[in-house]
Amino acid sequence: MTGQRLLEIQGLKVHFRTDDGWVRAVDGIDIGVDRGETVCIVGESGCGKTVTAKTVLKLIDMPPGKIAAGQVMFEGRDLVPLPSEAMQKIRSKEIGFVFQEPMTSLNPVYTVGHQIAEAVRQHEGLSRRAAMDRAAEMLRLVNIPNPERRVHDYPHQFSGGMRQRVMIGMALSCGPKLLIADEPTTALDVTIQAQILDLLAEMKQRLGMAVLLITHAMGVVAEVAQRVVVMYAGKVVEEAPVGALFATPRHPYTQGLIRSIPRIDRAAISHARLEAIPGTVPSLLNPPVGCRFAARCRHAMPECTAAEPPLREVAPGHKVACILYPEVRS
């Protein structure tokens, strides 16, 4: 790993002030992304995965949010203390970001070509004409037909899938080393989802960039990830290569996620309901002592509520925060 690590999140804590107190949305996590690697952060809504992604580029609202602790190292440089002007240079140029809902991320009163061109001009100093040529080139790269004409169209003139392609083209327009995609297939039908995932894989291969993909869909994880980080209630509970995670999921929460995936072979022989994880996610205003999944876990023991289990390696490259598994001794 030495020399290959592009992004290193260390001990990150992100809290939000509310009328009831501080919500610990992200509460001490470590995540790394190597050059050219695709890492998926997976977990249910509210687990902290989107907050983690936005914190990398300091896109959370501060206040009410604050980075309470930790470092976000990008190419050996900590992004946390950087002023907004320095972060603006890193956004798009070094790290691209694809938001969850393109219709709310694209400005409805400007053409898509104008919006891509402005990002290029800001970071690369191109003329207006050259920047518009780049915008058309990016639309062509993401497989939008008639790009020279469509640069003059407005966001509402594109379908949902095409708008997501525009967002990907915009994020890639300055050749970033890392692309962060937050639920890029949400609200798209299954066929369009597959096209967007194929496009991301193609762009990664062509441009040689790393991808940090945020999702709640285990099917997406299985298709695109090389390594998977599972989050629950603001914590990382498991991390593994994608094959190992699906073959031998260790954490009871991960096992529950995988058991809840619809399967055609099961549907053919049974009309039983999908298996759900019982209980509810604990409040992040006042998280419980010990393992945050303990109240929902079928394997819970008294020790689980006594102290928080550390994230430790239980097999080569496979880490889990659960007392059921002994740590590997090298």
Secondary structure, 3 states (H helix, E strand, C coil): CCCCEEEEEEEEEEEEEECCEEEEEEEEEEEEEECCCEEEEECCCCCCHHHHHHHHCCCCCCCCEEEEEEEEEECCEECCCCCHHHHHHHECCCEEEECCCHHHHCCCCCCHHHHHHHHHHHHHCCCHHHHHHHHHHHHHHCCCCCHHHHCCCCHHHCCHHHHHHHHHHHHHCCCCCEEEEECCCCCCCHHHHHHHHHHHHHHHHHHCCEEEEEECCHHHHHHHCCEEEEEECCEEEEEEEHHHHHHCCCCHHHHHHHHCCCCHHHHHHCCCCCCCCCCCCCCCCCCCCCCCCHHHCCCCCHHHHCCCCCCEEEECCEEECCCCCCCCCC
